[in-house]
Amino acid sequence: MTAEAQKLLLKEWAKDTDHVIDDNNSPKAEFARLAKAKGWTGGDTEWCHHWKACFDETYTWGVRRKFSSLRLMHL
């Protein structure tokens, strides 16, 4: 999906908020800003679902971080 298409999708998701997508920012920066407005937390179900839909890739940063934290807790 092109950056323009990603921003259109983000704008669609933002319709039920007062969040305005800034066309000068990257789609990923705007995703993070919109996620905050929507109450999505990095790595949670809603975040990952929308990330995959927008960027056609699995969001793994938060997943790896959570796994590492859990592993450290059990050492």
N, C-alpha and C positions, 0 to 999 in steps of 0.2 A: 504494500500500500504506500502511496506517495505521501510526503509530508503534508501536502494540501488536503488529501483525503483523510489523513489522521486528524488534522485540525478540524475538519468538518464533523467527524465523528465525535471529537471532544466537545464541540459546540452543541451537538445534539444532546449529549449526556448532561451538559451544563444548563439546559433549558429550564429545569425545575429548581435552579439555584439563582443567586444574584451574581455568580461568577462570570466574568467576561474573559474569553480566551484572547491572549495577546498574540497577534500574528507575528510579532517580531521575535518571539521566543521559539525555541525548538519544541517539537511535539512532546518530547519526554519531559521537558521542564514544565510545560503546560499540563501534562498528565499529573505530575506531582502536585501542582497548585490546585487542580481540580479535585484530585483525590483528597486533599486536605479539606476542601470545601464540602465534599460529600461524606467525610468521616471515614474514608478508607485508610487503613493502616498498611504500610509497606509489608508485603508478604501475606496479608490475610486473604481470605477467599474472594472477596469483592475486588480487591486490588488485582490479584492474579488473573481473575476472570476477565476484567476489563483490559488489563495489560495485553493478554493474549489476543483479544479481539482487535485491539488497536495496532499492536506492533508485530503480530503474527510470530511471537516468540514466547517461550515460557519465562516467567519472571523467577529468577533463581537467587538473586542477591540476598533477599531476606531469608529464604529457605536455607541457604548455606550457613548464614549467620546464626539462625536459630539452632540448626543442627550442631554447629560448633559449640554454641553456648550450652546446649543440653549435654553434649559429650563432656565438656569441661566440668560440669556439675557432678558427673558420675565418676570422675577420676579420683 
